[in-house]
């Protein structure tokens, strides 16, 4: 821990040693952590998150769990981000508490976003049923609480989105019809997460929205729905002036698949734009992986 407190001695190899710590080693970290100055703690957690994204075999979850209680809100947000793959149900109560009681709205929003991982598990049937009422209830309460910030309420909606229940369908529709444009963006995102083909006409209509962010979210959501009826509408949007919209179109075609999507993606391989070529190539790789899961391992 002395090395971690020294700005000149913290290397990636030093940080990697924090992976998979024993109970005794974690006690040492827990005792030393408050004595490390704030700017160093922030840097350590930020780099641990980066390392965990680069190498999923590095398990820093014990450190990230410790940092959920850090007095600094930025560190708490980073810790939630670092636990992005953690599906342990023991994390749920902590995230619910942070959503309800944390002093920082950024942390509340991050907690809501993280709870979306567990609603998706519930929808897939991999979450023990006893947990869902607490998660769904708190997220709905947050969404309907107008005293909370828009950011937190929007993340609550998006976290609820995977659930195929009437309350969520109504919440998505209400957000879509809201006057607040930020809620409408979240509604489009939620439609994709909800994976209900009933949203298809609305999403197709939003591909023509004047707002590039709405077009982007609609294109991305259509990829989540996976309906081949969306393919011609997406290919029509392939020449969108916004680069992010173009990327969303290609990525969604890679998720939907089918002959027409494949043909369009292959045509993009000859584009003069290197970003389009690269994204199209990655989308075709995804199509091949769907057709033959072993193909990318060869």
MILUMLO-81861 format. One record per residue (C-alpha): residue number from 1; x, y, z. Coordinates in steps of 0.5 Angstrom, whole numbers, plus 2048, in hexadecimal, padded with zeros to 3 digits. Each point is the difference from the previous one (the first is absolute). Example, Ala and Ser with C-alpha at 12.3 -4.5 7.8 and 13.67 -1.06 7.14 Angstrom:
! residues 2
<r i="1" x="819" y="7F7" z="810"/>
<r i="2" x="802" y="807" z="7FE"/>
This chain:
! residues 298
<r i="1" x="800" y="800" z="800"/>
<r i="2" x="806" y="805" z="801"/>
<r i="3" x="801" y="7FF" z="7F9"/>
<r i="4" x="7F9" y="802" z="7FE"/>
<r i="5" x="801" y="807" z="804"/>
<r i="6" x="806" y="801" z="7FC"/>
<r i="7" x="7FE" y="804" z="7F9"/>
<r i="8" x="807" y="7FE" z="7FD"/>
<r i="9" x="800" y="7F9" z="802"/>
<r i="10" x="7F9" y="7FE" z="7FE"/>
<r i="11" x="800" y="7FB" z="7FA"/>
<r i="12" x="7FB" y="7FC" z="7FC"/>
<r i="13" x="804" y="7FA" z="803"/>
<r i="14" x="7FF" y="803" z="807"/>
<r i="15" x="7F9" y="801" z="7FF"/>
<r i="16" x="7FF" y="7F9" z="7FD"/>
<r i="17" x="802" y="7FD" z="807"/>
<r i="18" x="7FA" y="803" z="803"/>
<r i="19" x="7FC" y="7FA" z="7FC"/>
<r i="20" x="7FD" y="7FA" z="804"/>
<r i="21" x="803" y="802" z="806"/>
<r i="22" x="7FF" y="7FC" z="806"/>
<r i="23" x="7FC" y="802" z="806"/>
<r i="24" x="806" y="802" z="804"/>
<r i="25" x="803" y="804" z="7FA"/>
<r i="26" x="7F9" y="803" z="800"/>
<r i="27" x="800" y="802" z="807"/>
<r i="28" x="807" y="804" z="7FF"/>
<r i="29" x="7FD" y="803" z="7FA"/>
<r i="30" x="7FA" y="802" z="804"/>
<r i="31" x="804" y="803" z="806"/>
<r i="32" x="805" y="804" z="7FB"/>
<r i="33" x="7FB" y="803" z="7FB"/>
<r i="34" x="7FD" y="806" z="804"/>
<r i="35" x="807" y="802" z="801"/>
<r i="36" x="802" y="801" z="7F9"/>
<r i="37" x="7FF" y="807" z="7FD"/>
<r i="38" x="7F9" y="801" z="7FC"/>
<r i="39" x="804" y="801" z="7F9"/>
<r i="40" x="803" y="7FA" z="801"/>
<r i="41" x="7FA" y="7FC" z="802"/>
<r i="42" x="7FD" y="803" z="7FA"/>
<r i="43" x="805" y="7FE" z="7FB"/>
<r i="44" x="801" y="7F9" z="803"/>
<r i="45" x="7F9" y="7FE" z="7FF"/>
<r i="46" x="7FF" y="803" z="7F9"/>
<r i="47" x="806" y="7FC" z="7FE"/>
<r i="48" x="7FE" y="7FA" z="803"/>
<r i="49" x="7F9" y="801" z="7FC"/>
<r i="50" x="804" y="800" z="7FA"/>
<r i="51" x="804" y="7FA" z="801"/>
<r i="52" x="7FA" y="7FC" z="802"/>
<r i="53" x="7FD" y="802" z="7F9"/>
<r i="54" x="807" y="7FE" z="7FC"/>
<r i="55" x="800" y="7FA" z="804"/>
<r i="56" x="7FA" y="7FD" z="803"/>
<r i="57" x="804" y="7FA" z="803"/>
<r i="58" x="803" y="806" z="805"/>
<r i="59" x="7FB" y="800" z="806"/>
<r i="60" x="800" y="806" z="804"/>
<r i="61" x="7F9" y="7FF" z="803"/>
<r i="62" x="802" y="800" z="807"/>
<r i="63" x="803" y="807" z="7FF"/>
<r i="64" x="7FA" y="803" z="7FC"/>
<r i="65" x="7FB" y="7FD" z="806"/>
<r i="66" x="805" y="804" z="805"/>
<r i="67" x="800" y="806" z="7FC"/>
<r i="68" x="7F8" y="800" z="800"/>
<r i="69" x="801" y="803" z="807"/>
<r i="70" x="805" y="805" z="7FE"/>
<r i="71" x="7FE" y="807" z="802"/>
<r i="72" x="802" y="803" z="7F9"/>
<r i="73" x="7FA" y="800" z="7FB"/>
<r i="74" x="804" y="7FF" z="7FA"/>
<r i="75" x="804" y="7FA" z="803"/>
<r i="76" x="7F9" y="7FD" z="802"/>
<r i="77" x="7FE" y="801" z="7F9"/>
<r i="78" x="806" y="7FD" z="7FD"/>
<r i="79" x="7FF" y="7FA" z="805"/>
<r i="80" x="7F9" y="7FE" z="7FD"/>
<r i="81" x="803" y="801" z="7F9"/>
<r i="82" x="805" y="7FB" z="802"/>
<r i="83" x="7FB" y="7FB" z="802"/>
<r i="84" x="7FD" y="800" z="7F9"/>
<r i="85" x="800" y="7F8" z="800"/>
<r i="86" x="7FF" y="7FE" z="807"/>
<r i="87" x="7F9" y="7FD" z="800"/>
<r i="88" x="801" y="7FE" z="808"/>
<r i="89" x="7F9" y="801" z="803"/>
<r i="90" x="804" y="802" z="806"/>
<r i="91" x="801" y="807" z="7FC"/>
<r i="92" x="7F9" y="801" z="7FF"/>
<r i="93" x="7FE" y="803" z="807"/>
<r i="94" x="806" y="805" z="800"/>
<r i="95" x="7FE" y="802" z="7F9"/>
<r i="96" x="7F9" y="801" z="802"/>
<r i="97" x="802" y="804" z="807"/>
<r i="98" x="805" y="805" z="7FB"/>
<r i="99" x="7FA" y="801" z="7FB"/>
<r i="100" x="7FC" y="802" z="806"/>
<r i="101" x="804" y="804" z="805"/>
<r i="102" x="807" y="802" z="7FD"/>
<r i="103" x="801" y="807" z="800"/>
<r i="104" x="803" y="800" z="7F9"/>
<r i="105" x="7FB" y="800" z="7FA"/>
<r i="106" x="805" y="7FE" z="7FC"/>
<r i="107" x="801" y="7FA" z="805"/>
<r i="108" x="7F9" y="7FF" z="800"/>
<r i="109" x="7FF" y="7FF" z="7F8"/>
<r i="110" x="806" y="7FC" z="800"/>
<r i="111" x="7FD" y="7FB" z="805"/>
<r i="112" x="7F9" y="800" z="7FC"/>
<r i="113" x="804" y="7FE" z="7FA"/>
<r i="114" x="804" y="7FB" z="803"/>
<r i="115" x="7F9" y="7FD" z="803"/>
<r i="116" x="7FE" y="7FF" z="7F8"/>
<r i="117" x="805" y="7FA" z="800"/>
<r i="118" x="7FC" y="7FD" z="805"/>
<r i="119" x="7F9" y="801" z="7FD"/>
<r i="120" x="803" y="7FD" z="7FA"/>
<r i="121" x="802" y="7FA" z="804"/>
<r i="122" x="7F9" y="800" z="802"/>
<r i="123" x="7FD" y="800" z="7F9"/>
<r i="124" x="804" y="7FA" z="7FE"/>
<r i="125" x="7FE" y="7FC" z="806"/>
<r i="126" x="807" y="800" z="803"/>
<r i="127" x="7FF" y="805" z="806"/>
<r i="128" x="7FD" y="7FC" z="807"/>
<r i="129" x="7F8" y="803" z="7FF"/>
<r i="130" x="800" y="803" z="808"/>
<r i="131" x="805" y="805" z="7FD"/>
<r i="132" x="7FC" y="803" z="7FB"/>
<r i="133" x="7FA" y="804" z="804"/>
<r i="134" x="805" y="804" z="804"/>
<r i="135" x="804" y="802" z="7F9"/>
<r i="136" x="7FA" y="801" z="7FC"/>
<r i="137" x="7FC" y="804" z="806"/>
<r i="138" x="806" y="805" z="801"/>
<r i="139" x="801" y="801" z="7F9"/>
<r i="140" x="7F9" y="802" z="7FF"/>
<r i="141" x="800" y="804" z="806"/>
<r i="142" x="806" y="804" z="7FE"/>
<r i="143" x="7FD" y="801" z="7F9"/>
<r i="144" x="7FA" y="803" z="802"/>
<r i="145" x="803" y="804" z="805"/>
<r i="146" x="800" y="807" z="7FD"/>
<r i="147" x="805" y="803" z="806"/>
<r i="148" x="805" y="7FB" z="7FD"/>
<r i="149" x="805" y="803" z="7FA"/>
<r i="150" x="7FE" y="7FE" z="7F9"/>
<r i="151" x="806" y="7FD" z="7FF"/>
<r i="152" x="7FF" y="7FB" z="806"/>
<r i="153" x="7F9" y="7FF" z="7FE"/>
<r i="154" x="802" y="7FE" z="7F9"/>
<r i="155" x="805" y="7FB" z="802"/>
<r i="156" x="7FA" y="7FD" z="804"/>
<r i="157" x="7FC" y="7FF" z="7FA"/>
<r i="158" x="806" y="7FD" z="7FC"/>
<r i="159" x="801" y="7FB" z="806"/>
<r i="160" x="7F9" y="7FE" z="800"/>
<r i="161" x="7FF" y="7FF" z="7F8"/>
<r i="162" x="802" y="7F9" z="800"/>
<r i="163" x="7FA" y="7FE" z="804"/>
<r i="164" x="7FA" y="7FE" z="7FC"/>
<r i="165" x="7FB" y="802" z="805"/>
<r i="166" x="7FA" y="805" z="7FF"/>
<r i="167" x="803" y="805" z="804"/>
<r i="168" x="806" y="801" z="7FC"/>
<r i="169" x="7FD" y="800" z="7FA"/>
<r i="170" x="7FC" y="806" z="802"/>
<r i="171" x="806" y="803" z="803"/>
<r i="172" x="803" y="800" z="7F9"/>
<r i="173" x="7FA" y="803" z="7FC"/>
<r i="174" x="7FF" y="805" z="805"/>
<r i="175" x="808" y="802" z="800"/>
<r i="176" x="7FF" y="800" z="7F8"/>
<r i="177" x="7FA" y="805" z="800"/>
<r i="178" x="803" y="804" z="805"/>
<r i="179" x="802" y="808" z="7FE"/>
<r i="180" x="807" y="7FF" z="803"/>
<r i="181" x="804" y="7FE" z="7FB"/>
<r i="182" x="805" y="7FC" z="804"/>
<r i="183" x="7FB" y="7FC" z="802"/>
<r i="184" x="7FE" y="7FE" z="7F9"/>
<r i="185" x="807" y="7FE" z="7FF"/>
<r i="186" x="800" y="7FB" z="806"/>
<r i="187" x="7F9" y="7FE" z="7FD"/>
<r i="188" x="804" y="7FE" z="7FA"/>
<r i="189" x="805" y="7FD" z="803"/>
<r i="190" x="7FC" y="7FC" z="805"/>
<r i="191" x="7FC" y="7FD" z="7FA"/>
<r i="192" x="806" y="7FD" z="7FD"/>
<r i="193" x="801" y="7FD" z="807"/>
<r i="194" x="7F9" y="7FE" z="801"/>
<r i="195" x="801" y="7FB" z="7F9"/>
<r i="196" x="7F8" y="801" z="7FF"/>
<r i="197" x="7FF" y="800" z="7F8"/>
<r i="198" x="7FA" y="804" z="802"/>
<r i="199" x="805" y="806" z="800"/>
<r i="200" x="802" y="7FF" z="7F9"/>
<r i="201" x="7FB" y="805" z="7FD"/>
<r i="202" x="803" y="806" z="805"/>
<r i="203" x="807" y="7FE" z="7FF"/>
<r i="204" x="7FF" y="800" z="7F8"/>
<r i="205" x="7FD" y="807" z="801"/>
<r i="206" x="805" y="803" z="804"/>
<r i="207" x="806" y="7FE" z="7FB"/>
<r i="208" x="7FD" y="806" z="7FC"/>
<r i="209" x="801" y="805" z="806"/>
<r i="210" x="803" y="806" z="7FF"/>
<r i="211" x="804" y="7FF" z="807"/>
<r i="212" x="806" y="7FC" z="7FE"/>
<r i="213" x="800" y="7FD" z="807"/>
<r i="214" x="7F9" y="7FD" z="7FF"/>
<r i="215" x="802" y="7FD" z="7FA"/>
<r i="216" x="806" y="7FD" z="803"/>
<r i="217" x="7FC" y="7FD" z="806"/>
<r i="218" x="7FB" y="7FE" z="7FB"/>
<r i="219" x="805" y="7FC" z="7FB"/>
<r i="220" x="803" y="7FD" z="806"/>
<r i="221" x="7FA" y="7FE" z="803"/>
<r i="222" x="7FE" y="7FC" z="7FA"/>
<r i="223" x="806" y="7FC" z="800"/>
<r i="224" x="7FE" y="7FE" z="807"/>
<r i="225" x="7F9" y="7FE" z="7FE"/>
<r i="226" x="803" y="7FC" z="7FA"/>
<r i="227" x="7FA" y="800" z="7FB"/>
<r i="228" x="802" y="800" z="7F9"/>
<r i="229" x="7FA" y="804" z="7FE"/>
<r i="230" x="805" y="806" z="803"/>
<r i="231" x="805" y="7FE" z="7FB"/>
<r i="232" x="7FE" y="804" z="7FA"/>
<r i="233" x="7FF" y="806" z="804"/>
<r i="234" x="807" y="800" z="803"/>
<r i="235" x="803" y="7FF" z="7FA"/>
<r i="236" x="7FC" y="807" z="7FD"/>
<r i="237" x="803" y="803" z="806"/>
<r i="238" x="807" y="7FE" z="7FE"/>
<r i="239" x="802" y="806" z="7FD"/>
<r i="240" x="7FE" y="804" z="806"/>
<r i="241" x="805" y="807" z="801"/>
<r i="242" x="801" y="7FE" z="807"/>
<r i="243" x="806" y="7FB" z="801"/>
<r i="244" x="7FD" y="7FD" z="807"/>
<r i="245" x="7F9" y="7FE" z="7FC"/>
<r i="246" x="804" y="7FD" z="7FB"/>
<r i="247" x="804" y="7FC" z="805"/>
<r i="248" x="7F9" y="7FE" z="803"/>
<r i="249" x="7FD" y="7FE" z="7FA"/>
<r i="250" x="806" y="7FB" z="7FE"/>
<r i="251" x="800" y="7FD" z="807"/>
<r i="252" x="7F9" y="7FF" z="800"/>
<r i="253" x="800" y="7FC" z="7F9"/>
<r i="254" x="805" y="7FC" z="803"/>
<r i="255" x="7FC" y="7FE" z="806"/>
<r i="256" x="7FA" y="7FF" z="7FB"/>
<r i="257" x="803" y="7FC" z="7FB"/>
<r i="258" x="7FD" y="7FD" z="7FA"/>
<r i="259" x="801" y="800" z="7F8"/>
<r i="260" x="7FF" y="808" z="7FF"/>
<r i="261" x="804" y="802" z="806"/>
<r i="262" x="806" y="7FC" z="7FE"/>
<r i="263" x="800" y="803" z="7F9"/>
<r i="264" x="7FF" y="807" z="803"/>
<r i="265" x="806" y="7FF" z="804"/>
<r i="266" x="804" y="7FC" z="7FB"/>
<r i="267" x="7FF" y="806" z="7FC"/>
<r i="268" x="803" y="805" z="805"/>
<r i="269" x="806" y="7FC" z="800"/>
<r i="270" x="802" y="804" z="7FA"/>
<r i="271" x="7FE" y="807" z="803"/>
<r i="272" x="805" y="806" z="800"/>
<r i="273" x="7FF" y="801" z="807"/>
<r i="274" x="805" y="7FC" z="804"/>
<r i="275" x="7FB" y="800" z="806"/>
<r i="276" x="7FA" y="7FD" z="7FC"/>
<r i="277" x="805" y="7FB" z="7FD"/>
<r i="278" x="802" y="7FE" z="807"/>
<r i="279" x="7F9" y="800" z="803"/>
<r i="280" x="7FD" y="7FC" z="7FB"/>
<r i="281" x="806" y="7FB" z="800"/>
<r i="282" x="7FE" y="7FF" z="808"/>
<r i="283" x="7F9" y="7FF" z="7FE"/>
<r i="284" x="801" y="7FB" z="7FB"/>
<r i="285" x="805" y="7FC" z="805"/>
<r i="286" x="7FA" y="800" z="805"/>
<r i="287" x="7FB" y="7FE" z="7FB"/>
<r i="288" x="805" y="7FA" z="7FF"/>
<r i="289" x="800" y="7FF" z="807"/>
<r i="290" x="7F9" y="7FF" z="800"/>
<r i="291" x="800" y="7FB" z="7FA"/>
<r i="292" x="806" y="7FC" z="803"/>
<r i="293" x="802" y="802" z="807"/>
<r i="294" x="807" y="7FC" z="7FF"/>
<r i="295" x="802" y="804" z="7FA"/>
<r i="296" x="803" y="806" z="804"/>
<r i="297" x="804" y="7FB" z="804"/>
<r i="298" x="803" y="7FD" z="7FA"/>
